[in-house]
Amino acid sequence: MEKQKCLECGESFLGRSDKKFCTDYCRNAYNNKINKDSKNLIRNTNNRLRKNWRILEELNPKDKCRVTKQKLDVKGFDFNYFTSIYTTKAGTVYYFIYDQGYLPLENDFYALVKRD
């Protein structure tokens, strides 16, 4: 076995020829540095999606109901974040955050639904 240098800390270590780091700590630190920028964007987006999903789940315990836009706004719902759009044959457009969805209605009301 030949000695290699850790890509994170530069220390020499023994191990397999394809090993790049001396410890799991160094491997994690190195990868966290490389992915820092993209991870922040992904983490923030996932946090917003999770918050939206929790709001819909809380307001829709029976899998189908109607709420006001004001109720969603007060809870901090962000209408810019959703995971998919479903358009029915009749042209009705539902917005989904995973299995929880909403449909804009008239007079600032929303129909909340849960997809099986």
FENJOMO-V913361 format. One line per field, one symbol per residue. ss: DSSP state (@ for helix, = for strand, . for the rest). phi: phi as a letter, one per 30 degrees, with the letter a starting at -180 (. if undefined). burial: + if it has 16 or more other ideal C-beta (glycine too) atoms within 10 Angstrom, else -. A space follows every 10 residues. Layout:
BEGIN
ss=???
phi=???
burial=???
END
This chain:
BEGIN
ss=..===..... .===...... ...@@@@@@@ @@@@.@@@@@ @@@@@@@@@@ @@@@@@@@@. ...=====@@ @@@@@..... ...====... ..=====..= ====....== ====..
phi=.cdbcdddci ddacledcdc bdbdeddddd ddddcedddd dddddddddd dedddddddb dciaabbdde dddddjdcdd cacabbcddd jdcccbchcc bbbdcdhhcb dcbbdd
burial=---+-+-+-- --+------- ++---++--+ ---------- -------++- +++-++--++ ------+-+- -+----+--- ++-------- ---+++++-+ +++------+ ++++--
END
